[in-house]
Amino acid sequence: MVLQQFKHLQVHGPGVDIDTLCIGPSYVNREQDFFIILHNILAEMEEVTELHPVPDAHVPVMKFKFQGISIDLLYASISILVVPE
């Protein structure tokens, strides 16, 4: 299903990746919650391969493939307790 949506967006060519931003509330810690807890969740998903956290980069990022599509996932915290939909 997700792969079909990517194909519809025409982002499935060779060398193409999707840059995404995960936004969370102020109490979420990037080092613990993003790079450890989320990493462990992604590692257990069969759709996710080539999972590589890069926490020490200039822009910390989690790189992986989801159903063969390259994803760069960044995290940003905003100073509110609940992120609105």
N, C-alpha and C positions, 0 to 999 in steps of 0.2 A: 504494500500500500504506500509506504513512505517513498520507496524507490520510484513508483509511478508518479508521485507528486513532483519529485525532483526532475524526472524526465519531462514533465509538463512545463516546468520552469526553464528547461533547456540548460540545466547546470550539471549535466552528466557526462560531459566530454572529457577526454584525457587531460590530466593535469589540473582539472578544475577542483576547487574545494569550496566549502561553504563556511564563511566566517560568521559566527554567531555570538551573541552576548547574553549571558544569563544575569538577570538583575535580581538581587535579593535584599531583604531587610537588614537593618543595621546590626542585628544580633548574630547574623550568620558570619562565621569566620572563614575567610578564603583558604587559609592553610589547613585547617581541620575539616571543615564541612565540605569544601569544594574539592580540594586536592586529595583528601583521604576518604571521606564518606562517599561522595559522589563517584570518585574513582572506583571504589569497591563495588558500587551498584552497577556502573557501566561494565566493569570487568566480568560480571556474572551474566551479562546479556549476550546471547548467541549472535545477535545482529552486529555487535561491536567487536571490531578487530583492530589490531595495531594501536592499542591504547598507550599513549605516551604523555604523562604529565610533564610540563616544563615550568615548574614554579619559580625558578630563578632567572627566567628570561626578562628582558627589559619590559615586555608586556607578558605577564604570566598567562599561560594558555594550556588547555588540555587538548591534545591532538589525537584523533582516532578516526576510524572508518566505521560508518554505519551503513550496513548493507552495501558495502563497497564504495560508498561516497565519502570522500575525505571531509572531515569536519574540524574546524579550529574553534574551540569553545572557550570564551573568556568570561570572567566573573567580575561584576561590579556591585558594590554595596551602596545602597542609598540610605540616607539618615531618617528613615521612618520604620515603624515596627511592622507594618503590613503593606505589602506591595499591591496596589489596586489592579484589578483585572484589566 
